[in-house]
Amino acid sequence: MSPTTRARSALVAVLASTALLGAAAMPAAAVPPTASADHAGYDSLARLGYQKAVAVRVLKGVFEQGDTNVVDRYVRPGYIQHNPFAPDGAEALKNLGVGFHQQFPDAEYDVKRVIAEGNLVVVHSNMVTTPGTRGAAVFDIFRFQGGKIAEHWDVSQNVPETSANGNDMFSTESWPRTRQPGPAWLTASSRKLVTEAFDEIVVRKNLSAIDRYFGPEYHQHNPFAVDGVEGAKAGLGAYLEAFPEVAFSRKRVIAEGDLVVVHSHALTAPGERGTAFMDLFRVRNGKVVEHWDVIQDVPETSANDNTMF
């Protein structure tokens, strides 16, 4: 976790002003088959692979190419939007994509990881609207229904110029250094470990539990926290000292293999709007060994009637 909630970036301000949702992309080769009712009968791995490909294809088509046909093909008309700067509905998504592509014709979306469990897909990416800039770190969550995207949540944060730990916000430092999730048989144990660790350490604020759940070679990608178990204790300790009334509410957990995403809402004081968090943890040999996150303040107003959660 970040020691403090950082100010929103100029890039996020651009997204707000143009009413755009955060996005990510994969290489153009990742083109899924046509959605149909037959997907309900797919075996689990095929279904997850299909959903991953669809999520990335829609984001790439809409926000890199301004292609509205992918929305007609893969997004349900009643698409539910939780990005506070974008309205509900597939037609609104098409309009936003066209406007985005006109304003940022050279935008690039560098997908780092795609994680899927059940009907949910998480895309972790580096969103760059202007080539040569650092861009933003983005997590997108998509919910599928009947082979099409039905709902979307996201959290975005500017990539700062420097990092307290020397790691960027996207690389893999733990071994093996791959961005792909581990084997499916690890999913249940990884989900259980991370859920327990999050609830004990973050929700119940028991910092002593870090030693029980974290591995000795803990790699940190939050740019404002240092590496290692001691760095995690110091960073979270400083956050709790600065905001002693903070209350975290865990909203959803998505796991695949050794990767687990936790989407949560933090209120640093009663009555405030709070902050949206998405934390990604890697589990190896029964311990958390790596952490990435993206943090965004909940704005005062929203273009839709939904919360960010």
Phi and psi restraints in degrees (value plus and minus 20) as a CYANA .aco file:
   2 SER   PHI     -93.8   -53.8
   2 SER   PSI     122.7   162.7
   3 PRO   PHI     -79.7   -39.7
   3 PRO   PSI     -52.5   -12.5
   4 THR   PHI    -160.9  -120.9
   4 THR   PSI     143.1   183.1
   5 THR   PHI    -103.7   -63.7
   5 THR   PSI      95.8   135.8
   6 ARG   PHI    -101.2   -61.2
   6 ARG   PSI     136.6   176.6
   7 ALA   PHI     -84.3   -44.3
   7 ALA   PSI     126.0   166.0
   8 ARG   PHI     -84.7   -44.7
   8 ARG   PSI     126.2   166.2
   9 SER   PHI    -101.7   -61.7
   9 SER   PSI     145.8   185.8
  10 ALA   PHI     -83.0   -43.0
  10 ALA   PSI     -53.5   -13.5
  11 LEU   PHI     -84.1   -44.1
  11 LEU   PSI     -63.8   -23.8
  12 VAL   PHI     -83.3   -43.3
  12 VAL   PSI     -55.2   -15.2
  13 ALA   PHI     -82.6   -42.6
  13 ALA   PSI     -57.8   -17.8
  14 VAL   PHI     -82.9   -42.9
  14 VAL   PSI     -64.2   -24.2
  15 LEU   PHI     -81.3   -41.3
  15 LEU   PSI     -60.9   -20.9
  16 ALA   PHI     -84.3   -44.3
  16 ALA   PSI     -63.3   -23.3
  17 SER   PHI     -87.1   -47.1
  17 SER   PSI     -47.3    -7.3
  18 THR   PHI    -122.5   -82.5
  18 THR   PSI     -13.6    26.4
  19 ALA   PHI      35.3    75.3
  19 ALA   PSI      33.0    73.0
  20 LEU   PHI    -132.6   -92.6
  20 LEU   PSI     129.2   169.2
  21 LEU   PHI    -115.3   -75.3
  21 LEU   PSI     133.5   173.5
  22 GLY   PHI     -84.3   -44.3
  22 GLY   PSI     130.0   170.0
  23 ALA   PHI    -168.5  -128.5
  23 ALA   PSI     151.5   191.5
  24 ALA   PHI    -170.8  -130.8
  24 ALA   PSI     150.5   190.5
  25 ALA   PHI    -171.6  -131.6
  25 ALA   PSI     145.4   185.4
  26 MET   PHI    -145.0  -105.0
  26 MET   PSI     150.1   190.1
  27 PRO   PHI     -75.9   -35.9
  27 PRO   PSI     132.0   172.0
  28 ALA   PHI     -80.4   -40.4
  28 ALA   PSI     -41.2    -1.2
  29 ALA   PHI     -85.2   -45.2
  29 ALA   PSI     -40.6    -0.6
  30 ALA   PHI    -101.1   -61.1
  30 ALA   PSI      51.6    91.6
  31 VAL   PHI    -127.9   -87.9
  31 VAL   PSI      99.2   139.2
  32 PRO   PHI     -99.5   -59.5
  32 PRO   PSI     144.0   184.0
  33 PRO   PHI     -91.0   -51.0
  33 PRO   PSI     150.2   190.2
  34 THR   PHI     -83.9   -43.9
  34 THR   PSI     115.5   155.5
  35 ALA   PHI     -88.8   -48.8
  35 ALA   PSI     120.1   160.1
  36 SER   PHI    -176.3  -136.3
  36 SER   PSI     151.7   191.7
  37 ALA   PHI     -84.2   -44.2
  37 ALA   PSI     -40.3    -0.3
  38 ASP   PHI     -82.3   -42.3
  38 ASP   PSI     -42.5    -2.5
  39 HIS   PHI     -84.4   -44.4
  39 HIS   PSI     -42.4    -2.4
  40 ALA   PHI     -84.1   -44.1
  40 ALA   PSI     -43.5    -3.5
  41 GLY   PHI    -115.0   -75.0
  41 GLY   PSI     -20.3    19.7
  42 TYR   PHI     -81.2   -41.2
  42 TYR   PSI     129.2   169.2
  43 ASP   PHI     -89.6   -49.6
  43 ASP   PSI     146.2   186.2
  44 SER   PHI     -77.3   -37.3
  44 SER   PSI     -68.0   -28.0
  45 LEU   PHI     -84.8   -44.8
  45 LEU   PSI     -61.8   -21.8
  46 ALA   PHI     -85.1   -45.1
  46 ALA   PSI     -60.7   -20.7
  47 ARG   PHI     -84.2   -44.2
  47 ARG   PSI     -64.4   -24.4
  48 LEU   PHI     -83.2   -43.2
  48 LEU   PSI     -61.2   -21.2
  49 GLY   PHI     -83.1   -43.1
  49 GLY   PSI     -61.2   -21.2
  50 TYR   PHI     -80.9   -40.9
  50 TYR   PSI     -67.5   -27.5
  51 GLN   PHI     -83.4   -43.4
  51 GLN   PSI     -59.7   -19.7
  52 LYS   PHI     -80.2   -40.2
  52 LYS   PSI     -67.4   -27.4
  53 ALA   PHI     -83.6   -43.6
  53 ALA   PSI     -59.6   -19.6
  54 VAL   PHI     -84.6   -44.6
  54 VAL   PSI     -66.8   -26.8
  55 ALA   PHI     -76.6   -36.6
  55 ALA   PSI     -65.9   -25.9
  56 VAL   PHI     -91.9   -51.9
  56 VAL   PSI     -58.6   -18.6
  57 ARG   PHI     -82.9   -42.9
  57 ARG   PSI     -61.1   -21.1
  58 VAL   PHI     -85.1   -45.1
  58 VAL   PSI     -66.4   -26.4
  59 LEU   PHI     -83.0   -43.0
  59 LEU   PSI     -63.4   -23.4
  60 LYS   PHI     -86.4   -46.4
  60 LYS   PSI     -67.0   -27.0
  61 GLY   PHI     -82.2   -42.2
  61 GLY   PSI     -64.9   -24.9
  62 VAL   PHI     -92.2   -52.2
  62 VAL   PSI     -68.0   -28.0
  63 PHE   PHI    -118.8   -78.8
  63 PHE   PSI     -35.4     4.6
  64 GLU   PHI    -118.3   -78.3
  64 GLU   PSI     -51.7   -11.7
  65 GLN   PHI    -136.9   -96.9
  65 GLN   PSI     -29.1    10.9
  66 GLY   PHI      44.7    84.7
  66 GLY   PSI       8.2    48.2
  67 ASP   PHI    -107.3   -67.3
  67 ASP   PSI      91.6   131.6
  68 THR   PHI    -105.6   -65.6
  68 THR   PSI     -35.0     5.0
  69 ASN   PHI     -83.7   -43.7
  69 ASN   PSI     -52.2   -12.2
  70 VAL   PHI     -86.4   -46.4
  70 VAL   PSI     -48.8    -8.8
  71 VAL   PHI     -88.8   -48.8
  71 VAL   PSI     -65.9   -25.9
  72 ASP   PHI     -78.4   -38.4
  72 ASP   PSI     -55.6   -15.6
  73 ARG   PHI    -101.5   -61.5
  73 ARG   PSI     -56.3   -16.3
  74 TYR   PHI    -142.8  -102.8
  74 TYR   PSI     -22.5    17.5
  75 VAL   PHI    -138.8   -98.8
  75 VAL   PSI     113.0   153.0
  76 ARG   PHI     -89.4   -49.4
  76 ARG   PSI     123.4   163.4
  77 PRO   PHI     -75.7   -35.7
  77 PRO   PSI     -56.0   -16.0
  78 GLY   PHI    -109.8   -69.8
  78 GLY   PSI       8.3    48.3
  79 TYR   PHI     -62.5   -22.5
  79 TYR   PSI     103.9   143.9
  80 ILE   PHI    -115.7   -75.7
  80 ILE   PSI     104.4   144.4
  81 GLN   PHI    -130.4   -90.4
  81 GLN   PSI     110.1   150.1
  82 HIS   PHI    -129.8   -89.8
  82 HIS   PSI     -27.5    12.5
  83 ASN   PHI     -86.1   -46.1
  83 ASN   PSI     103.8   143.8
  84 PRO   PHI     -89.6   -49.6
  84 PRO   PSI     -29.3    10.7
  85 PHE   PHI    -121.6   -81.6
  85 PHE   PSI     -13.5    26.5
  86 ALA   PHI    -152.8  -112.8
  86 ALA   PSI     120.6   160.6
  87 PRO   PHI     -96.2   -56.2
  87 PRO   PSI     147.7   187.7
  88 ASP   PHI     -89.5   -49.5
  88 ASP   PSI     142.1   182.1
  89 GLY   PHI      78.6   118.6
  89 GLY   PSI     129.0   169.0
  90 ALA   PHI     -86.1   -46.1
  90 ALA   PSI     -57.0   -17.0
  91 GLU   PHI     -83.8   -43.8
  91 GLU   PSI     -59.7   -19.7
  92 ALA   PHI     -83.6   -43.6
  92 ALA   PSI     -58.8   -18.8
  93 LEU   PHI     -83.0   -43.0
  93 LEU   PSI     -60.7   -20.7
  94 LYS   PHI     -83.2   -43.2
  94 LYS   PSI     -64.6   -24.6
  95 ASN   PHI     -82.0   -42.0
  95 ASN   PSI     -61.2   -21.2
  96 LEU   PHI     -85.0   -45.0
  96 LEU   PSI     -60.9   -20.9
  97 GLY   PHI     -84.1   -44.1
  97 GLY   PSI     -61.6   -21.6
  98 VAL   PHI     -82.5   -42.5
  98 VAL   PSI     -66.0   -26.0
  99 GLY   PHI     -83.3   -43.3
  99 GLY   PSI     -59.3   -19.3
 100 PHE   PHI     -83.1   -43.1
 100 PHE   PSI     -67.0   -27.0
 101 HIS   PHI     -85.7   -45.7
 101 HIS   PSI     -54.9   -14.9
 102 GLN   PHI     -86.8   -46.8
 102 GLN   PSI     -58.8   -18.8
 103 GLN   PHI     -99.9   -59.9
 103 GLN   PSI     -53.0   -13.0
 104 PHE   PHI    -149.6  -109.6
 104 PHE   PSI      50.5    90.5
 105 PRO   PHI     -86.3   -46.3
 105 PRO   PSI     -40.2    -0.2
 106 ASP   PHI    -124.5   -84.5
 106 ASP   PSI      -2.9    37.1
 107 ALA   PHI     -80.9   -40.9
 107 ALA   PSI     123.4   163.4
 108 GLU   PHI    -147.5  -107.5
 108 GLU   PSI     121.5   161.5
 109 TYR   PHI    -143.5  -103.5
 109 TYR   PSI      87.0   127.0
 110 ASP   PHI    -117.3   -77.3
 110 ASP   PSI      83.0   123.0
 111 VAL   PHI     -94.2   -54.2
 111 VAL   PSI     111.2   151.2
 112 LYS   PHI    -121.1   -81.1
 112 LYS   PSI     -64.0   -24.0
 113 ARG   PHI    -168.3  -128.3
 113 ARG   PSI     127.3   167.3
 114 VAL   PHI    -152.0  -112.0
 114 VAL   PSI     105.8   145.8
 115 ILE   PHI    -146.5  -106.5
 115 ILE   PSI     116.2   156.2
 116 ALA   PHI    -157.0  -117.0
 116 ALA   PSI     120.5   160.5
 117 GLU   PHI    -170.1  -130.1
 117 GLU   PSI     108.2   148.2
 118 GLY   PHI      41.0    81.0
 118 GLY   PSI    -145.4  -105.4
 119 ASN   PHI    -121.3   -81.3
 119 ASN   PSI      -3.9    36.1
 120 LEU   PHI    -135.3   -95.3
 120 LEU   PSI     119.1   159.1
 121 VAL   PHI    -146.6  -106.6
 121 VAL   PSI     112.8   152.8
 122 VAL   PHI    -131.8   -91.8
 122 VAL   PSI     111.1   151.1
 123 VAL   PHI    -137.1   -97.1
 123 VAL   PSI     103.2   143.2
 124 HIS   PHI    -127.4   -87.4
 124 HIS   PSI     102.8   142.8
 125 SER   PHI    -167.3  -127.3
 125 SER   PSI     145.4   185.4
 126 ASN   PHI    -126.5   -86.5
 126 ASN   PSI      90.7   130.7
 127 MET   PHI    -115.2   -75.2
 127 MET   PSI      98.0   138.0
 128 VAL   PHI    -142.9  -102.9
 128 VAL   PSI      92.4   132.4
 129 THR   PHI    -103.1   -63.1
 129 THR   PSI     -49.9    -9.9
 130 THR   PHI    -143.2  -103.2
 130 THR   PSI      98.7   138.7
 131 PRO   PHI     -73.9   -33.9
 131 PRO   PSI     120.0   160.0
 132 GLY   PHI      73.5   113.5
 132 GLY   PSI     -28.2    11.8
 133 THR   PHI    -119.6   -79.6
 133 THR   PSI     144.7   184.7
 134 ARG   PHI     -95.5   -55.5
 134 ARG   PSI     -48.6    -8.6
 135 GLY   PHI      54.1    94.1
 135 GLY   PSI    -172.0  -132.0
 136 ALA   PHI    -151.1  -111.1
 136 ALA   PSI     131.4   171.4
 137 ALA   PHI    -110.2   -70.2
 137 ALA   PSI     113.6   153.6
 138 VAL   PHI    -155.7  -115.7
 138 VAL   PSI     116.2   156.2
 139 PHE   PHI    -133.8   -93.8
 139 PHE   PSI     106.7   146.7
 140 ASP   PHI    -134.5   -94.5
 140 ASP   PSI     116.0   156.0
 141 ILE   PHI    -135.8   -95.8
 141 ILE   PSI     110.9   150.9
 142 PHE   PHI    -139.9   -99.9
 142 PHE   PSI     116.1   156.1
 143 ARG   PHI    -124.6   -84.6
 143 ARG   PSI     111.0   151.0
 144 PHE   PHI    -121.9   -81.9
 144 PHE   PSI     126.9   166.9
 145 GLN   PHI    -164.9  -124.9
 145 GLN   PSI     101.1   141.1
 146 GLY   PHI      40.9    80.9
 146 GLY   PSI      13.9    53.9
 147 GLY   PHI      62.2   102.2
 147 GLY   PSI     -17.3    22.7
 148 LYS   PHI    -147.0  -107.0
 148 LYS   PSI     140.1   180.1
 149 ILE   PHI     -94.8   -54.8
 149 ILE   PSI     107.1   147.1
 150 ALA   PHI    -132.6   -92.6
 150 ALA   PSI     -41.8    -1.8
 151 GLU   PHI    -176.5  -136.5
 151 GLU   PSI     132.2   172.2
 152 HIS   PHI    -165.6  -125.6
 152 HIS   PSI     114.8   154.8
 153 TRP   PHI    -145.9  -105.9
 153 TRP   PSI     131.3   171.3
 154 ASP   PHI    -173.5  -133.5
 154 ASP   PSI     140.9   180.9
 155 VAL   PHI    -159.3  -119.3
 155 VAL   PSI     114.6   154.6
 156 SER   PHI    -154.6  -114.6
 156 SER   PSI     131.3   171.3
 157 GLN   PHI    -171.3  -131.3
 157 GLN   PSI     118.1   158.1
 158 ASN   PHI     -83.1   -43.1
 158 ASN   PSI     121.5   161.5
 159 VAL   PHI    -103.2   -63.2
 159 VAL   PSI      97.0   137.0
 160 PRO   PHI     -94.7   -54.7
 160 PRO   PSI     147.9   187.9
 161 GLU   PHI     -90.3   -50.3
 161 GLU   PSI     -53.9   -13.9
 162 THR   PHI    -146.8  -106.8
 162 THR   PSI     146.3   186.3
 163 SER   PHI    -154.6  -114.6
 163 SER   PSI     117.9   157.9
 164 ALA   PHI     -91.0   -51.0
 164 ALA   PSI     -37.9     2.1
 165 ASN   PHI    -132.0   -92.0
 165 ASN   PSI     -24.1    15.9
 166 GLY   PHI      61.4   101.4
 166 GLY   PSI     -23.5    16.5
 167 ASN   PHI    -118.5   -78.5
 167 ASN   PSI     128.8   168.8
 168 ASP   PHI    -100.7   -60.7
 168 ASP   PSI    -199.7  -159.7
 169 MET   PHI    -105.2   -65.2
 169 MET   PSI     -14.9    25.1
 170 PHE   PHI    -152.9  -112.9
 170 PHE   PSI     -47.1    -7.1
 171 SER   PHI     -87.5   -47.5
 171 SER   PSI     145.4   185.4
 172 THR   PHI    -127.2   -87.2
 172 THR   PSI     104.6   144.6
 173 GLU   PHI    -127.1   -87.1
 173 GLU   PSI     -46.3    -6.3
 174 SER   PHI     -99.3   -59.3
 174 SER   PSI     137.3   177.3
 175 TRP   PHI    -111.5   -71.5
 175 TRP   PSI     119.8   159.8
 176 PRO   PHI     -95.3   -55.3
 176 PRO   PSI     126.4   166.4
 177 ARG   PHI    -103.9   -63.9
 177 ARG   PSI      55.1    95.1
 178 THR   PHI    -146.5  -106.5
 178 THR   PSI     132.2   172.2
 179 ARG   PHI    -112.6   -72.6
 179 ARG   PSI     -27.1    12.9
 180 GLN   PHI    -102.5   -62.5
 180 GLN   PSI     125.5   165.5
 181 PRO   PHI     -83.4   -43.4
 181 PRO   PSI     133.5   173.5
 182 GLY   PHI     -91.6   -51.6
 182 GLY   PSI    -196.3  -156.3
 183 PRO   PHI     -82.7   -42.7
 183 PRO   PSI     134.0   174.0
 184 ALA   PHI     -81.6   -41.6
 184 ALA   PSI     -48.2    -8.2
 185 TRP   PHI     -87.0   -47.0
 185 TRP   PSI     -33.8     6.2
 186 LEU   PHI    -104.4   -64.4
 186 LEU   PSI     -34.1     5.9
 187 THR   PHI     -78.0   -38.0
 187 THR   PSI     -70.7   -30.7
 188 ALA   PHI     -82.6   -42.6
 188 ALA   PSI     -64.6   -24.6
 189 SER   PHI     -89.4   -49.4
 189 SER   PSI     -57.0   -17.0
 190 SER   PHI     -85.1   -45.1
 190 SER   PSI     -65.6   -25.6
 191 ARG   PHI     -79.4   -39.4
 191 ARG   PSI     -65.5   -25.5
 192 LYS   PHI     -82.5   -42.5
 192 LYS   PSI     -66.6   -26.6
 193 LEU   PHI     -81.9   -41.9
 193 LEU   PSI     -69.0   -29.0
 194 VAL   PHI     -87.7   -47.7
 194 VAL   PSI     -60.1   -20.1
 195 THR   PHI     -81.0   -41.0
 195 THR   PSI     -65.7   -25.7
 196 GLU   PHI     -83.3   -43.3
 196 GLU   PSI     -63.7   -23.7
 197 ALA   PHI     -83.8   -43.8
 197 ALA   PSI     -64.3   -24.3
 198 PHE   PHI     -82.3   -42.3
 198 PHE   PSI     -66.6   -26.6
 199 ASP   PHI     -84.7   -44.7
 199 ASP   PSI     -61.5   -21.5
 200 GLU   PHI     -93.3   -53.3
 200 GLU   PSI     -64.4   -24.4
 201 ILE   PHI    -104.4   -64.4
 201 ILE   PSI     -67.0   -27.0
 202 VAL   PHI    -109.8   -69.8
 202 VAL   PSI     -70.9   -30.9
 203 VAL   PHI     -91.4   -51.4
 203 VAL   PSI     -67.2   -27.2
 204 ARG   PHI    -112.5   -72.5
 204 ARG   PSI     -23.4    16.6
 205 LYS   PHI      42.3    82.3
 205 LYS   PSI      17.0    57.0
 206 ASN   PHI    -117.3   -77.3
 206 ASN   PSI      69.0   109.0
 207 LEU   PHI     -87.1   -47.1
 207 LEU   PSI     -44.8    -4.8
 208 SER   PHI     -84.5   -44.5
 208 SER   PSI     -41.3    -1.3
 209 ALA   PHI     -92.9   -52.9
 209 ALA   PSI     -33.1     6.9
 210 ILE   PHI     -76.9   -36.9
 210 ILE   PSI     -62.0   -22.0
 211 ASP   PHI     -81.7   -41.7
 211 ASP   PSI     -50.6   -10.6
 212 ARG   PHI     -98.3   -58.3
 212 ARG   PSI     -54.3   -14.3
 213 TYR   PHI    -122.4   -82.4
 213 TYR   PSI     -43.7    -3.7
 214 PHE   PHI    -118.7   -78.7
 214 PHE   PSI     123.0   163.0
 215 GLY   PHI     -96.9   -56.9
 215 GLY   PSI     139.0   179.0
 216 PRO   PHI     -84.5   -44.5
 216 PRO   PSI     -47.7    -7.7
 217 GLU   PHI    -126.1   -86.1
 217 GLU   PSI      53.9    93.9
 218 TYR   PHI    -111.3   -71.3
 218 TYR   PSI     102.8   142.8
 219 HIS   PHI    -122.4   -82.4
 219 HIS   PSI     108.5   148.5
 220 GLN   PHI    -131.1   -91.1
 220 GLN   PSI     112.0   152.0
 221 HIS   PHI    -134.2   -94.2
 221 HIS   PSI     -24.5    15.5
 222 ASN   PHI     -84.5   -44.5
 222 ASN   PSI     100.9   140.9
 223 PRO   PHI     -87.8   -47.8
 223 PRO   PSI     -28.7    11.3
 224 PHE   PHI    -126.6   -86.6
 224 PHE   PSI     -12.8    27.2
 225 ALA   PHI    -146.3  -106.3
 225 ALA   PSI     130.0   170.0
 226 VAL   PHI    -107.8   -67.8
 226 VAL   PSI     144.6   184.6
 227 ASP   PHI     -89.0   -49.0
 227 ASP   PSI     143.0   183.0
 228 GLY   PHI      69.7   109.7
 228 GLY   PSI     144.8   184.8
 229 VAL   PHI     -81.9   -41.9
 229 VAL   PSI     -62.2   -22.2
 230 GLU   PHI     -85.1   -45.1
 230 GLU   PSI     -55.7   -15.7
 231 GLY   PHI     -84.5   -44.5
 231 GLY   PSI     -58.6   -18.6
 232 ALA   PHI     -83.7   -43.7
 232 ALA   PSI     -62.9   -22.9
 233 LYS   PHI     -82.9   -42.9
 233 LYS   PSI     -64.9   -24.9
 234 ALA   PHI     -86.0   -46.0
 234 ALA   PSI     -63.3   -23.3
 235 GLY   PHI     -85.4   -45.4
 235 GLY   PSI     -69.1   -29.1
 236 LEU   PHI     -89.1   -49.1
 236 LEU   PSI     -55.0   -15.0
 237 GLY   PHI     -81.8   -41.8
 237 GLY   PSI     -61.9   -21.9
 238 ALA   PHI     -85.3   -45.3
 238 ALA   PSI     -58.5   -18.5
 239 TYR   PHI     -83.3   -43.3
 239 TYR   PSI     -65.3   -25.3
 240 LEU   PHI     -88.7   -48.7
 240 LEU   PSI     -51.3   -11.3
 241 GLU   PHI     -89.3   -49.3
 241 GLU   PSI     -59.4   -19.4
 242 ALA   PHI     -91.8   -51.8
 242 ALA   PSI     -52.7   -12.7
 243 PHE   PHI    -149.7  -109.7
 243 PHE   PSI      54.0    94.0
 244 PRO   PHI     -84.9   -44.9
 244 PRO   PSI     -41.1    -1.1
 245 GLU   PHI    -113.7   -73.7
 245 GLU   PSI     -16.6    23.4
 246 VAL   PHI     -77.5   -37.5
 246 VAL   PSI     119.0   159.0
 247 ALA   PHI    -151.3  -111.3
 247 ALA   PSI     101.9   141.9
 248 PHE   PHI    -118.5   -78.5
 248 PHE   PSI     116.6   156.6
 249 SER   PHI    -140.0  -100.0
 249 SER   PSI      95.5   135.5
 250 ARG   PHI     -97.4   -57.4
 250 ARG   PSI     103.8   143.8
 251 LYS   PHI    -117.6   -77.6
 251 LYS   PSI     -65.2   -25.2
 252 ARG   PHI    -176.3  -136.3
 252 ARG   PSI     132.7   172.7
 253 VAL   PHI    -148.0  -108.0
 253 VAL   PSI     107.9   147.9
 254 ILE   PHI    -144.4  -104.4
 254 ILE   PSI     104.3   144.3
 255 ALA   PHI    -148.2  -108.2
 255 ALA   PSI     124.4   164.4
 256 GLU   PHI    -167.9  -127.9
 256 GLU   PSI      99.9   139.9
 257 GLY   PHI      41.7    81.7
 257 GLY   PSI    -142.2  -102.2
 258 ASP   PHI    -118.0   -78.0
 258 ASP   PSI     -11.2    28.8
 259 LEU   PHI    -132.1   -92.1
 259 LEU   PSI     114.4   154.4
 260 VAL   PHI    -156.6  -116.6
 260 VAL   PSI     107.7   147.7
 261 VAL   PHI    -126.3   -86.3
 261 VAL   PSI     113.0   153.0
 262 VAL   PHI    -138.2   -98.2
 262 VAL   PSI     103.0   143.0
 263 HIS   PHI    -123.1   -83.1
 263 HIS   PSI     103.2   143.2
 264 SER   PHI    -162.3  -122.3
 264 SER   PSI     146.8   186.8
 265 HIS   PHI    -144.5  -104.5
 265 HIS   PSI     106.1   146.1
 266 ALA   PHI    -132.5   -92.5
 266 ALA   PSI     111.7   151.7
 267 LEU   PHI    -134.8   -94.8
 267 LEU   PSI      94.3   134.3
 268 THR   PHI    -100.0   -60.0
 268 THR   PSI     -35.6     4.4
 269 ALA   PHI    -174.9  -134.9
 269 ALA   PSI     128.9   168.9
 270 PRO   PHI     -78.5   -38.5
 270 PRO   PSI     117.7   157.7
 271 GLY   PHI      69.0   109.0
 271 GLY   PSI     -27.6    12.4
 272 GLU   PHI    -108.1   -68.1
 272 GLU   PSI     149.0   189.0
 273 ARG   PHI     -95.8   -55.8
 273 ARG   PSI     -54.3   -14.3
 274 GLY   PHI      69.1   109.1
 274 GLY   PSI    -183.9  -143.9
 275 THR   PHI    -155.6  -115.6
 275 THR   PSI     119.3   159.3
 276 ALA   PHI    -112.1   -72.1
 276 ALA   PSI     113.0   153.0
 277 PHE   PHI    -141.0  -101.0
 277 PHE   PSI     120.7   160.7
 278 MET   PHI    -148.0  -108.0
 278 MET   PSI     100.1   140.1
 279 ASP   PHI    -132.7   -92.7
 279 ASP   PSI     113.7   153.7
 280 LEU   PHI    -134.5   -94.5
 280 LEU   PSI     106.7   146.7
 281 PHE   PHI    -138.6   -98.6
 281 PHE   PSI     123.2   163.2
 282 ARG   PHI    -129.9   -89.9
 282 ARG   PSI     114.2   154.2
 283 VAL   PHI    -133.2   -93.2
 283 VAL   PSI     109.2   149.2
 284 ARG   PHI    -155.5  -115.5
 284 ARG   PSI     110.7   150.7
 285 ASN   PHI      32.6    72.6
 285 ASN   PSI      20.8    60.8
 286 GLY   PHI      57.5    97.5
 286 GLY   PSI      -4.6    35.4
 287 LYS   PHI    -156.4  -116.4
 287 LYS   PSI     131.1   171.1
 288 VAL   PHI     -96.3   -56.3
 288 VAL   PSI     103.3   143.3
 289 VAL   PHI    -137.2   -97.2
 289 VAL   PSI     -30.4     9.6
 290 GLU   PHI    -176.3  -136.3
 290 GLU   PSI     130.2   170.2
 291 HIS   PHI    -166.2  -126.2
 291 HIS   PSI     110.7   150.7
 292 TRP   PHI    -143.2  -103.2
 292 TRP   PSI     131.3   171.3
 293 ASP   PHI    -173.2  -133.2
 293 ASP   PSI     142.5   182.5
 294 VAL   PHI    -157.5  -117.5
 294 VAL   PSI     116.8   156.8
 295 ILE   PHI    -151.4  -111.4
 295 ILE   PSI     113.3   153.3
 296 GLN   PHI    -163.7  -123.7
 296 GLN   PSI     110.3   150.3
 297 ASP   PHI     -87.1   -47.1
 297 ASP   PSI     120.8   160.8
 298 VAL   PHI     -96.0   -56.0
 298 VAL   PSI     101.8   141.8
 299 PRO   PHI     -93.2   -53.2
 299 PRO   PSI     147.8   187.8
 300 GLU   PHI     -89.6   -49.6
 300 GLU   PSI     -55.5   -15.5
 301 THR   PHI    -145.1  -105.1
 301 THR   PSI     145.7   185.7
 302 SER   PHI    -159.9  -119.9
 302 SER   PSI     126.6   166.6
 303 ALA   PHI     -98.6   -58.6
 303 ALA   PSI     -28.4    11.6
 304 ASN   PHI    -149.6  -109.6
 304 ASN   PSI     153.6   193.6
 305 ASP   PHI    -112.6   -72.6
 305 ASP   PSI      -7.6    32.4
 306 ASN   PHI    -121.6   -81.6
 306 ASN   PSI     136.9   176.9
 307 THR   PHI    -104.2   -64.2
 307 THR   PSI     157.7   197.7
 308 MET   PHI     -98.4   -58.4
 308 MET   PSI     -15.3    24.7
